[in-house]
Amino acid sequence: MKGEQKTNIVLRGIPASPGIAIAEGFYLERSLPSFVKSYVPDYMVEDEVEKFLKAVEKSKSQLREIRDSLPDRESEHARILDVHLGLLEDSMLIDSTVKLIRDYRFKAEWALNRVLTGIINSFHRIEDAYLKERGDDIKQIAHRIFENLAGRKVDSISDITEEVVVVAHDLSPADTAQMLSRPVRGFATDVGSRTSHTAIVARSIGIPAVVGLGNVTEHFYPGARVIVDGYEGTVIISPDASVEEEYRKKLVRSEKRRKSLVKFSKLPAVTRDGHRMMVMANIELPEEADQALQLGADGIGLYRTEFIFLNRRSLPDEEEQFEIYRRVVEKFHDSPVVIRTIDLGGDKFASHIDLAEEMNPAMGLRAIRFCLREKEIFRTQLRAILRASKFGDVRVLIPMISGVQEVRETRKIFEEVKGELKRDGLPFSERVELGIMIEVPSAALISDILARMVDFFSIGTNDLIQYAIAIDRVNEYVTYLYEPLHPALLRMIRTIIDAAKKAGIPVGMCGEMAGEPLYIPVLLGLGLDELSMNASSIPVVKSLIRKSSRAELENFVEELFSYETGDEVLRRVKSLFEELYPEEMNDK
């Protein structure tokens, strides 16, 4: 935090949670300190070990105090804090640090820094953005230990008494948990993504947030007012009077727009010519189910289960998984809850799963490939999901299917697990549907064959786009190639939908594309049955669908197939969007 006292410092980052916040900034020191290699004499080694372990114990005590102060001890905030407490017991972090102190006489800070660097580097090799963000959990834990080693007070959200915008290098689950009871209007961080715990919690509690700003802490200075625009991903430090007034007007408009959309959230998404579209929610934490219900989700179209398995010393057993799934399913009663089986590779689990390091984990042993190798892990999850089906309309979704054999093996295990549950006398619904994600080009090309083998399709555009166009969507040098309206992708999606229609199975979309208002006319015209998105997008998507004619959009989409580049398609789609939904453009 060393910014000069300039006005109208405009920074752009990742819009992590929608909304606008205007308030004085509150700086939280959350960056990791720098260290030089340093040693202790032989006779002080055990004292150094004791100093380190005392800092760890103090960190545990602080986290327990925050967790115990939460109004709902069963909430996902509490569970995330339990995960962090578990990390403070993890041999990977704690025991390895103690070993370095004893073996090399390192000072505790340097030893912890060495261990942390190794762990973070291993997470950075993971290509999946969601999984890569889990490395930040380790950094957040280490920051707390470093502060306690130095004897410094850990800055806390609990110190906040006035309305503020929090500015930090990063925020931990302990920080966001405390926002529930404090007048925090928004936050801005140097690091993070839409899939970080911080961003997920911000969306679940409705706090505007922009993350991944890179250097907001460098530009911020004490006393500066801060504007956070969670719609556009913009942060303005020390706005002048005219800029602040402009954003206050935008805040009023966005609040007015939000309230006007509430009426759509509870209405069915039916086009003007009578076509019903299911508009569902993507969730990662069980707690997000409440927001999905409030915003009118027709069900859960994608429940990512990876979080249950991450950053823990041992794998979750059947009972733990069953209870987590059941909580979500019960909230939706007879509405569908589509639970995706784990999309993880062996290198992202605890060290007791002994799998070789991979050069390219995103295209290696992950998702269904991992599950078909580690069948007991897969069976345990399927048993838990099937048992939860007793409490509602549960559907199972298998990620990263690339061919027929994977579906055959999965179906075989699925039926075997049903037989096991019957023999064990454990109730479940016989009507549980088994679907697959179409996110690999090979699956798209044989979708006519796969459609005869499963109960439904869900198109995962995030991976399908990057695999089809051969780009890494988190690589800044090729992000310009990430085109959801690329002619090749449109043709691929049409092939998938046509195959599903011919086989008589429903087809939905659960990638980020599904929740982007600009693409709604295209997705309607292509003939999708379901869209699943972040819950905050549901009201606006429902309003657009209810103002549209599917027949007219089908004709419009046919026109799009005459264009040769993604830019040409995008320009035409923007033109139609402005024509059909002028009120959306006025509210920007």
C-alpha positions as CSV (number, residue, x, y, z in Angstrom):
1,M,0.0,0.0,0.0
2,K,2.1,2.9,-1.3
3,G,-0.2,4.7,-3.7
4,E,0.2,8.4,-4.5
5,Q,-2.7,10.6,-3.7
6,K,-4.0,11.0,-7.2
7,T,-7.7,11.1,-8.3
8,N,-9.6,8.8,-10.6
9,I,-7.2,5.9,-10.6
10,V,-8.9,3.3,-12.8
11,L,-8.0,-0.3,-12.5
12,R,-9.6,-3.3,-14.4
13,G,-9.8,-6.8,-13.1
14,I,-12.2,-9.8,-13.0
15,P,-15.9,-9.1,-12.2
16,A,-16.3,-11.7,-9.4
17,S,-19.6,-10.6,-7.9
18,P,-22.1,-8.2,-9.5
19,G,-23.1,-4.9,-8.0
20,I,-21.7,-1.5,-7.3
21,A,-20.1,-0.4,-4.0
22,I,-19.0,3.2,-3.1
23,A,-17.3,3.8,0.3
24,E,-14.1,4.7,2.0
25,G,-11.4,2.0,1.5
26,F,-10.2,-0.2,4.3
27,Y,-6.8,-1.8,3.7
28,L,-6.2,-5.4,5.0
29,E,-2.6,-6.6,4.9
30,R,-2.8,-10.0,3.3
31,S,0.3,-10.2,1.1
32,L,3.0,-12.7,2.0
33,P,6.2,-11.2,3.4
34,S,9.7,-11.7,1.8
35,F,12.4,-13.6,3.5
36,V,16.1,-14.3,3.2
37,K,17.7,-17.6,4.0
38,S,18.6,-17.6,7.7
39,Y,19.7,-20.1,10.4
40,V,19.6,-20.7,14.1
41,P,22.5,-22.1,16.2
42,D,22.3,-25.9,17.1
43,Y,21.3,-25.2,20.6
44,M,18.3,-23.1,19.5
45,V,16.8,-25.6,17.0
46,E,14.2,-27.0,19.3
47,D,13.3,-23.6,20.6
48,E,12.7,-22.6,16.9
49,V,10.5,-25.6,16.4
50,E,8.5,-24.7,19.6
51,K,8.1,-21.1,18.3
52,F,6.8,-22.4,15.0
53,L,4.3,-24.8,16.6
54,K,3.1,-22.1,19.0
55,A,2.4,-19.8,16.0
56,V,0.4,-22.7,14.4
57,E,-1.6,-23.3,17.6
58,K,-2.4,-19.6,17.8
59,S,-3.5,-19.6,14.2
60,K,-5.8,-22.5,15.0
61,S,-7.2,-20.7,18.0
62,Q,-8.0,-17.6,15.9
63,L,-9.8,-19.6,13.2
64,R,-11.8,-21.5,15.8
65,E,-12.9,-18.3,17.4
66,I,-14.0,-16.9,14.0
67,R,-15.8,-20.2,13.2
68,D,-17.5,-20.4,16.5
69,S,-18.8,-16.8,16.2
70,L,-20.7,-17.6,13.0
71,P,-24.5,-17.7,13.5
72,D,-24.8,-21.0,11.6
73,R,-22.2,-23.6,12.5
74,E,-23.4,-25.8,9.7
75,S,-23.0,-23.2,7.0
76,E,-20.5,-23.5,4.2
77,H,-18.5,-20.6,5.7
78,A,-18.0,-22.8,8.8
79,R,-17.1,-25.8,6.6
80,I,-14.5,-23.8,4.7
81,L,-12.9,-22.7,8.0
82,D,-12.9,-26.3,9.1
83,V,-11.0,-27.1,5.9
84,H,-8.4,-24.4,6.8
85,L,-8.2,-25.8,10.4
86,G,-7.5,-29.2,8.8
87,L,-4.7,-27.6,6.7
88,L,-3.0,-26.5,10.0
89,E,-2.8,-30.2,10.9
90,D,-1.5,-31.2,7.5
91,S,1.9,-32.9,7.4
92,M,2.5,-31.4,4.0
93,L,2.7,-27.9,5.5
94,I,3.4,-28.3,9.2
95,D,5.5,-31.4,9.6
96,S,7.6,-30.6,6.5
97,T,8.4,-27.2,8.0
98,V,9.5,-28.8,11.3
99,K,11.7,-31.2,9.4
100,L,13.5,-28.4,7.6
101,I,14.1,-26.6,10.9
102,R,15.6,-29.7,12.4
103,D,17.5,-30.9,9.4
104,Y,19.0,-27.6,8.2
105,R,18.7,-25.3,11.3
106,F,16.6,-22.9,9.2
107,K,14.7,-20.2,11.0
108,A,11.0,-21.0,11.2
109,E,10.0,-18.2,8.7
110,W,12.5,-19.4,6.0
111,A,11.6,-23.1,6.5
112,L,7.9,-22.3,6.1
113,N,8.6,-20.2,3.1
114,R,10.5,-23.0,1.5
115,V,7.7,-25.5,2.1
116,L,5.0,-23.0,0.9
117,T,6.9,-22.3,-2.3
118,G,7.1,-26.0,-3.2
119,I,3.4,-26.5,-2.5
120,I,2.3,-23.4,-4.5
121,N,4.5,-24.3,-7.5
122,S,2.7,-27.7,-7.6
123,F,-0.6,-25.9,-7.7
124,H,0.5,-23.6,-10.4
125,R,1.2,-26.5,-12.7
126,I,-2.5,-27.3,-12.6
127,E,-4.2,-25.9,-15.7
128,D,-7.8,-25.9,-14.4
129,A,-8.4,-22.4,-13.0
130,Y,-10.7,-23.6,-10.2
131,L,-8.2,-26.1,-8.9
132,K,-5.3,-23.6,-9.3
133,E,-7.2,-21.2,-7.0
134,R,-7.1,-23.8,-4.2
135,G,-3.4,-23.1,-3.8
136,D,-4.5,-19.7,-2.4
137,D,-6.0,-21.5,0.6
138,I,-2.5,-22.7,1.5
139,K,-1.1,-19.2,1.1
140,Q,-3.9,-17.7,3.3
141,I,-3.1,-20.2,6.1
142,A,0.7,-19.5,5.8
143,H,0.1,-15.7,6.0
144,R,-1.6,-16.1,9.3
145,I,1.2,-18.3,10.6
146,F,3.8,-15.7,9.4
147,E,2.0,-12.9,11.2
148,N,1.8,-14.9,14.4
149,L,5.5,-15.9,14.2
150,A,6.3,-12.2,14.0
151,G,4.1,-11.4,16.9
152,R,2.0,-9.0,14.8
153,K,-1.7,-8.6,15.2
154,V,-3.6,-10.1,12.2
155,D,-5.7,-7.4,10.7
156,S,-9.3,-8.4,10.9
157,I,-12.7,-7.7,9.3
158,S,-14.0,-7.6,12.8
159,D,-12.2,-4.3,13.3
160,I,-14.6,-2.7,10.8
161,T,-17.4,-0.5,12.3
162,E,-18.2,1.9,9.4
163,E,-19.3,1.2,5.8
164,V,-16.2,0.4,3.8
165,V,-14.8,-1.2,0.6
166,V,-12.1,-3.7,1.6
167,V,-8.9,-3.5,-0.3
168,A,-6.4,-6.4,0.0
169,H,-3.9,-8.5,-1.8
170,D,-6.2,-11.5,-1.2
171,L,-8.9,-12.5,1.2
172,S,-9.3,-15.7,3.1
173,P,-12.5,-17.6,4.0
174,A,-12.0,-16.3,7.5
175,D,-12.2,-12.8,6.2
176,T,-15.3,-13.4,4.1
177,A,-17.0,-15.3,6.9
178,Q,-16.7,-12.1,9.1
179,M,-18.3,-9.9,6.4
180,L,-21.7,-11.4,7.2
181,S,-21.8,-9.3,10.4
182,R,-19.9,-6.2,9.3
183,P,-20.8,-3.2,7.1
184,V,-18.6,-4.3,4.2
185,R,-20.1,-2.9,1.0
186,G,-17.7,-4.5,-1.5
187,F,-14.0,-5.6,-1.9
188,A,-11.2,-5.5,-4.4
189,T,-8.1,-7.8,-4.4
190,D,-4.8,-8.1,-6.3
191,V,-5.3,-11.8,-7.0
192,G,-8.1,-14.3,-7.4
193,S,-10.6,-15.4,-10.0
194,R,-14.3,-16.1,-10.3
195,T,-13.7,-19.5,-8.9
196,S,-11.8,-18.5,-5.8
197,H,-13.5,-19.2,-2.5
198,T,-13.6,-15.4,-1.9
199,A,-15.5,-14.8,-5.1
200,I,-17.9,-17.7,-4.5
201,V,-18.8,-16.5,-1.0
202,A,-19.1,-12.9,-2.3
203,R,-21.7,-14.0,-4.8
204,S,-23.5,-16.1,-2.2
205,I,-23.9,-13.2,0.2
206,G,-24.4,-10.5,-2.5
207,I,-21.3,-8.4,-2.0
208,P,-20.0,-6.6,-5.1
209,A,-16.4,-7.7,-5.8
210,V,-13.6,-7.3,-8.3
211,V,-10.6,-9.6,-8.1
212,G,-7.4,-10.3,-10.1
213,L,-6.6,-6.5,-10.2
214,G,-2.9,-7.1,-9.9
215,N,-1.9,-4.0,-8.1
216,V,-4.9,-2.4,-6.4
217,T,-3.0,-2.5,-3.1
218,E,-0.1,-0.5,-4.6
219,H,-2.4,2.3,-5.8
220,F,-4.5,2.5,-2.7
221,Y,-3.7,5.0,0.1
222,P,-5.3,5.6,3.5
223,G,-8.4,7.7,3.4
224,A,-9.1,7.1,-0.3
225,R,-12.7,6.5,-1.4
226,V,-13.1,3.4,-3.6
227,I,-15.7,2.5,-6.2
228,V,-16.2,-1.2,-7.0
229,D,-18.1,-2.0,-10.2
230,G,-18.7,-5.8,-10.0
231,Y,-20.6,-5.7,-13.4
232,E,-17.7,-4.4,-15.5
233,G,-14.7,-5.5,-13.3
234,T,-13.7,-1.9,-12.7
235,V,-12.3,-0.3,-9.5
236,I,-11.7,3.4,-9.2
237,I,-9.6,4.8,-6.3
238,S,-10.2,8.3,-5.2
239,P,-12.9,9.2,-7.7
240,D,-13.6,12.9,-8.1
241,A,-17.1,14.3,-7.4
242,S,-18.4,13.9,-11.0
243,V,-17.2,10.3,-11.3
244,E,-18.7,9.3,-7.9
245,E,-22.0,11.0,-8.9
246,E,-22.0,9.1,-12.2
247,Y,-21.6,5.8,-10.3
248,R,-24.2,6.7,-7.8
249,K,-26.6,7.1,-10.7
250,K,-25.5,3.8,-12.1
251,L,-26.0,2.2,-8.6
252,V,-29.6,3.6,-8.5
253,R,-30.2,2.4,-12.1
254,S,-28.8,-1.1,-11.3
255,E,-30.9,-1.4,-8.1
256,K,-34.0,-0.3,-10.0
257,R,-33.2,-2.8,-12.7
258,R,-32.5,-5.5,-10.2
259,K,-35.9,-4.9,-8.5
260,S,-37.7,-4.9,-11.8
261,L,-36.2,-8.2,-12.7
262,V,-37.3,-9.8,-9.5
263,K,-40.8,-10.3,-11.0
264,F,-39.2,-12.5,-13.7
265,S,-37.2,-14.7,-11.3
266,K,-40.3,-16.6,-10.1
267,L,-41.9,-16.8,-13.5
268,P,-41.4,-19.7,-15.9
269,A,-39.0,-18.9,-18.8
270,V,-41.5,-19.2,-21.6
271,T,-40.9,-17.5,-25.0
272,R,-43.6,-15.4,-26.7
273,D,-44.4,-18.3,-28.9
274,G,-44.8,-20.7,-26.1
275,H,-41.5,-22.6,-25.7
276,R,-40.5,-23.4,-22.1
277,M,-36.8,-23.2,-21.2
278,M,-35.5,-24.6,-17.9
279,V,-33.2,-22.0,-16.3
280,M,-31.1,-23.6,-13.6
281,A,-28.2,-22.7,-11.4
282,N,-24.6,-23.8,-11.2
283,I,-23.3,-24.2,-7.7
284,E,-20.0,-25.2,-6.0
285,L,-21.0,-24.9,-2.3
286,P,-24.2,-26.2,-0.8
287,E,-24.8,-22.8,0.7
288,E,-25.3,-21.3,-2.8
289,A,-28.4,-23.4,-3.2
290,D,-30.3,-20.8,-1.0
291,Q,-29.4,-18.0,-3.4
292,A,-30.4,-20.1,-6.4
293,L,-33.8,-20.7,-4.9
294,Q,-34.3,-17.0,-4.0
295,L,-33.4,-16.0,-7.6
296,G,-35.9,-18.4,-9.2
297,A,-33.7,-21.3,-10.3
298,D,-35.8,-24.2,-11.9
299,G,-33.3,-26.5,-10.3
300,I,-29.5,-27.1,-10.1
301,G,-28.1,-27.7,-13.5
302,L,-24.6,-28.3,-12.4
303,Y,-23.4,-29.1,-8.8
304,R,-19.6,-29.2,-9.0
305,T,-18.5,-31.6,-6.2
306,E,-14.7,-31.0,-6.4
307,F,-14.7,-28.7,-3.3
308,I,-15.7,-31.6,-1.1
309,F,-12.4,-33.4,-2.0
310,L,-9.9,-30.6,-2.0
311,N,-7.4,-29.4,0.7
312,R,-8.0,-32.2,3.2
313,R,-5.9,-34.9,4.7
314,S,-8.2,-37.8,3.7
315,L,-10.9,-38.4,1.2
316,P,-14.6,-37.8,2.3
317,D,-16.4,-41.0,3.1
318,E,-19.8,-42.0,1.9
319,E,-21.7,-40.6,4.9
320,E,-20.1,-37.2,4.7
321,Q,-20.8,-36.9,1.0
322,F,-24.4,-38.2,1.4
323,E,-25.2,-35.6,4.0
324,I,-23.8,-32.8,1.8
325,Y,-25.7,-33.9,-1.3
326,R,-28.9,-34.5,0.7
327,R,-28.9,-30.9,2.1
328,V,-29.0,-29.5,-1.4
329,V,-31.5,-32.0,-2.8
330,E,-34.0,-31.4,0.1
331,K,-34.0,-27.7,-0.6
332,F,-35.2,-28.2,-4.2
333,H,-37.8,-30.9,-3.4
334,D,-39.0,-32.1,-6.8
335,S,-36.9,-29.8,-8.9
336,P,-33.9,-31.4,-10.6
337,V,-30.5,-31.4,-9.0
338,V,-27.8,-32.4,-11.4
339,I,-24.7,-33.6,-9.5
340,R,-21.5,-33.8,-11.5
341,T,-19.1,-36.5,-10.4
342,I,-15.6,-35.3,-9.5
343,D,-13.6,-33.5,-12.2
344,L,-10.2,-33.9,-10.5
345,G,-6.9,-35.6,-11.3
346,G,-4.9,-37.7,-8.9
347,D,-2.3,-35.0,-8.5
348,K,-4.8,-32.7,-6.8
349,F,-5.7,-35.1,-4.0
350,A,-3.9,-35.7,-0.7
351,S,-0.5,-37.4,-1.1
352,H,-1.7,-40.8,-0.1
353,I,-3.0,-41.3,-3.7
354,D,0.1,-42.3,-5.5
355,L,-0.1,-41.2,-9.1
356,A,2.7,-40.0,-11.4
357,E,3.1,-36.3,-12.0
358,E,1.8,-35.3,-15.4
359,M,3.1,-32.8,-17.9
360,N,-0.4,-31.7,-18.9
361,P,-3.0,-32.5,-16.2
362,A,-5.8,-30.8,-18.1
363,M,-5.6,-33.5,-20.8
364,G,-4.4,-36.3,-18.6
365,L,-5.8,-38.5,-15.9
366,R,-8.7,-36.4,-14.7
367,A,-12.5,-36.5,-14.4
368,I,-14.0,-39.8,-15.6
369,R,-10.6,-41.1,-16.6
370,F,-9.4,-40.8,-13.0
371,C,-12.7,-42.3,-11.7
372,L,-12.5,-45.3,-13.9
373,R,-9.0,-45.9,-12.6
374,E,-9.8,-45.2,-9.0
375,K,-13.1,-47.1,-9.0
376,E,-13.5,-47.2,-5.2
377,I,-13.5,-43.4,-5.0
378,F,-16.0,-43.4,-7.9
379,R,-18.2,-46.0,-6.3
380,T,-18.3,-44.2,-3.0
381,Q,-19.4,-41.0,-4.6
382,L,-22.1,-42.7,-6.7
383,R,-23.4,-44.5,-3.6
384,A,-23.7,-41.2,-1.8
385,I,-25.4,-39.5,-4.8
386,L,-27.9,-42.3,-5.3
387,R,-28.8,-42.4,-1.6
388,A,-29.5,-38.6,-1.8
389,S,-31.9,-39.3,-4.6
390,K,-34.4,-40.6,-2.0
391,F,-35.0,-36.9,-1.1
392,G,-35.6,-35.4,-4.5
393,D,-35.1,-35.5,-8.3
394,V,-31.3,-36.3,-8.5
395,R,-29.5,-36.7,-11.8
396,V,-25.9,-37.8,-12.3
397,L,-23.6,-36.0,-14.7
398,I,-20.3,-37.5,-15.9
399,P,-17.6,-35.0,-17.0
400,M,-15.0,-35.2,-19.8
401,I,-16.5,-38.2,-21.7
402,S,-14.4,-38.7,-24.9
403,G,-15.8,-42.0,-26.3
404,V,-18.2,-44.9,-26.1
405,Q,-16.1,-47.2,-23.9
406,E,-16.1,-44.7,-21.0
407,V,-19.9,-44.5,-21.1
408,R,-20.2,-48.3,-21.2
409,E,-17.8,-48.7,-18.2
410,T,-19.6,-45.9,-16.3
411,R,-23.0,-47.4,-16.9
412,K,-21.8,-50.8,-15.7
413,I,-20.5,-49.4,-12.5
414,F,-23.6,-47.3,-12.0
415,E,-25.8,-50.3,-12.2
416,E,-23.5,-52.3,-10.0
417,V,-23.7,-49.6,-7.3
418,K,-27.5,-49.7,-7.5
419,G,-27.3,-53.4,-6.8
420,E,-25.0,-52.9,-3.9
421,L,-27.4,-50.4,-2.3
422,K,-30.3,-52.8,-2.7
423,R,-28.3,-55.6,-1.0
424,D,-27.3,-53.2,1.8
425,G,-31.0,-52.2,2.3
426,L,-30.2,-48.5,1.6
427,P,-33.1,-46.7,-0.2
428,F,-32.6,-44.7,-3.4
429,S,-34.7,-43.6,-6.4
430,E,-34.8,-46.0,-9.3
431,R,-35.5,-43.0,-11.6
432,V,-32.0,-41.4,-11.4
433,E,-30.9,-40.3,-14.8
434,L,-27.4,-40.7,-16.0
435,G,-26.1,-37.9,-18.3
436,I,-22.8,-36.8,-19.8
437,M,-21.0,-33.5,-20.3
438,I,-20.1,-32.8,-23.9
439,E,-16.9,-30.8,-23.6
440,V,-14.4,-32.8,-25.7
441,P,-14.6,-32.4,-29.5
442,S,-14.5,-36.2,-30.0
443,A,-17.7,-36.5,-27.9
444,A,-19.3,-33.8,-30.0
445,L,-18.4,-35.6,-33.2
446,I,-20.0,-38.9,-32.1
447,S,-22.8,-37.3,-30.1
448,D,-25.3,-39.2,-32.3
449,I,-23.9,-42.5,-30.9
450,L,-23.6,-41.2,-27.3
451,A,-27.1,-39.9,-27.3
452,R,-28.5,-43.4,-27.6
453,M,-26.5,-44.5,-24.5
454,V,-27.5,-41.8,-21.9
455,D,-30.5,-39.9,-20.5
456,F,-29.3,-36.3,-21.2
457,F,-26.5,-34.1,-22.5
458,S,-25.0,-31.1,-20.8
459,I,-22.7,-28.9,-23.0
460,G,-19.7,-27.6,-21.1
461,T,-18.6,-24.7,-23.2
462,N,-15.7,-23.6,-21.1
463,D,-13.6,-26.7,-22.0
464,L,-15.3,-27.3,-25.3
465,I,-14.1,-23.9,-26.6
466,Q,-10.5,-24.3,-25.5
467,Y,-10.2,-27.8,-26.8
468,A,-11.9,-27.0,-30.1
469,I,-9.8,-23.9,-30.8
470,A,-6.7,-25.3,-29.1
471,I,-6.1,-22.5,-26.7
472,D,-5.4,-22.2,-23.0
473,R,-8.1,-19.8,-21.8
474,V,-6.0,-18.6,-18.8
475,N,-3.0,-17.8,-21.1
476,E,-3.0,-14.0,-21.6
477,Y,-1.2,-14.3,-25.0
478,V,-4.0,-16.3,-26.7
479,T,-7.2,-15.1,-24.8
480,Y,-8.1,-13.2,-28.0
481,L,-8.8,-16.5,-29.6
482,Y,-11.3,-17.5,-26.9
483,E,-14.4,-16.9,-29.1
484,P,-17.7,-18.5,-27.9
485,L,-19.3,-17.4,-31.3
486,H,-16.5,-19.0,-33.4
487,P,-18.3,-20.6,-36.4
488,A,-16.6,-23.9,-35.6
489,L,-18.1,-23.9,-32.1
490,L,-21.6,-22.9,-33.4
491,R,-21.5,-25.9,-35.8
492,M,-20.3,-28.2,-33.0
493,I,-23.1,-27.1,-30.7
494,R,-25.7,-27.6,-33.4
495,T,-24.4,-31.1,-34.1
496,I,-24.8,-31.9,-30.4
497,I,-28.3,-30.5,-30.2
498,D,-29.4,-32.3,-33.4
499,A,-28.1,-35.6,-32.0
500,A,-29.9,-35.2,-28.7
501,K,-33.2,-34.2,-30.4
502,K,-33.0,-37.2,-32.8
503,A,-32.5,-39.5,-29.8
504,G,-35.3,-37.9,-27.8
505,I,-33.1,-36.8,-24.9
506,P,-32.9,-33.2,-23.4
507,V,-29.8,-31.1,-24.0
508,G,-28.6,-28.3,-21.8
509,M,-25.6,-26.0,-21.4
510,C,-23.8,-25.3,-18.2
511,G,-20.7,-23.3,-19.3
512,E,-20.2,-19.6,-18.7
513,M,-21.7,-19.0,-22.1
514,A,-25.2,-20.0,-20.8
515,G,-25.4,-17.1,-18.4
516,E,-24.1,-14.4,-20.7
517,P,-27.2,-12.3,-21.8
518,L,-25.6,-11.5,-25.2
519,Y,-25.6,-15.1,-26.2
520,I,-29.2,-15.9,-25.1
521,P,-30.8,-15.2,-28.6
522,V,-28.3,-17.6,-30.1
523,L,-28.8,-20.4,-27.6
524,L,-32.6,-20.1,-27.9
525,G,-32.4,-20.2,-31.7
526,L,-30.1,-23.3,-31.6
527,G,-32.8,-25.2,-29.7
528,L,-31.4,-25.9,-26.2
529,D,-33.8,-27.2,-23.6
530,E,-32.0,-26.0,-20.5
531,L,-29.5,-23.4,-19.5
532,S,-27.6,-23.5,-16.2
533,M,-25.6,-20.5,-14.9
534,N,-24.5,-18.5,-11.9
535,A,-27.7,-17.8,-9.9
536,S,-27.2,-14.0,-10.1
537,S,-27.8,-14.2,-13.9
538,I,-31.1,-16.1,-13.7
539,P,-33.5,-13.1,-13.5
540,V,-32.1,-11.3,-16.5
541,V,-31.9,-14.5,-18.6
542,K,-35.5,-15.3,-17.7
543,S,-36.6,-11.8,-18.7
544,L,-34.8,-12.1,-22.1
545,I,-36.4,-15.5,-22.8
546,R,-39.9,-14.2,-22.0
547,K,-39.4,-11.3,-24.5
548,S,-38.2,-13.5,-27.3
549,S,-39.7,-15.6,-30.1
550,R,-38.0,-18.9,-30.5
551,A,-39.2,-19.3,-34.1
552,E,-37.8,-15.9,-35.1
553,L,-34.5,-16.7,-33.4
554,E,-34.2,-20.0,-35.2
555,N,-34.3,-18.1,-38.5
556,F,-31.7,-15.7,-37.1
557,V,-29.3,-18.5,-36.1
558,E,-29.5,-19.9,-39.6
559,E,-28.3,-16.6,-40.9
560,L,-25.3,-16.8,-38.5
561,F,-24.0,-19.9,-40.2
562,S,-23.4,-17.9,-43.3
563,Y,-20.6,-15.9,-41.6
564,E,-17.0,-16.9,-41.8
565,T,-15.4,-15.4,-38.6
566,G,-16.3,-15.1,-35.0
567,D,-16.0,-11.3,-35.2
568,E,-18.6,-11.2,-38.0
569,V,-21.0,-13.4,-35.9
570,L,-20.4,-11.2,-32.8
571,R,-21.2,-8.0,-34.6
572,R,-24.5,-9.4,-36.0
573,V,-25.5,-10.8,-32.6
574,K,-24.8,-7.5,-30.9
575,S,-26.9,-5.7,-33.5
576,L,-29.8,-8.0,-33.0
577,F,-29.5,-7.8,-29.2
578,E,-29.7,-4.0,-29.3
579,E,-32.7,-4.3,-31.6
580,L,-34.6,-6.8,-29.4
581,Y,-33.7,-5.7,-25.9
582,P,-32.9,-2.0,-25.9
583,E,-33.6,-1.7,-22.2
584,E,-30.6,-4.0,-21.5
585,M,-28.3,-1.5,-23.4
586,N,-29.8,1.4,-21.5
587,D,-29.0,-0.1,-18.2
588,K,-25.3,-0.6,-18.9
